[in-house]
């Protein structure tokens, strides 16, 4: 990193920190807890293990969405898992039909309401990122932006 880029990077890091704190305090904490609870319940059922990992990934992203993005595990350079192949496709289709579409719809509606105000636009954008992940979470990874 060039020395002239350091102040800009620090300002960006501060903004990301402030946005994540505001998000966390204004509902992100409870949304993240909900996803953690869902992941634990899915893991207990054994049959829900693929969705448990996806729910915990969603929890991580829901707790601190600013400064992170979701990408495929392949792009993240991670070794393939069962969720990256045909079983992952099947799992995502089941997820989409049973839970993903209404979760995504909730995030989109919330984003539309937040986008009405200038202050709400960053939070609306975070909800749109979460809506995309809610549709197809298996085989995704959360990485720094």
LINGIKA-V362569 format. One line per field, one symbol per residue. ss: DSSP state (A for helix, B for strand, O for the rest). phi: phi as a letter, one per 30 degrees, with the letter a starting at -180 (. if undefined). burial: # if it has 9 or more other ideal C-beta (glycine too) atoms within 8 Angstrom, else .. Layout:
# LINGIKA-V362569
ss = ???
phi = ???
burial = ???
This chain:
# LINGIKA-V362569
ss = OOAAAAAAAAAAAAAAAAAAAAAAAAAAAAAAAAAAAAAAAAAAOOOOAAAAAAAAAAAAAAAOOOOBBBBBOOOOOOOOOAAAOAAAAAAAAAAAAAAAAAAAAAAAAAAAAAOOOOOOAAAAAAAAAAAAAAAOOOOBBBBBO
phi = .dedddddddddddddddddddeddckdddddddddeddddddddidceddddddddddedddbddibbcbdddddicddbddccdddddddddeeddbdddddddddddddddddcddddddddddddddddddbddicbcbdd
burial = ........#...#..#..##.###...##.###.##.######....###################.#.####..#....#.##..##..##..##...##.###.##.######....##.#####################..
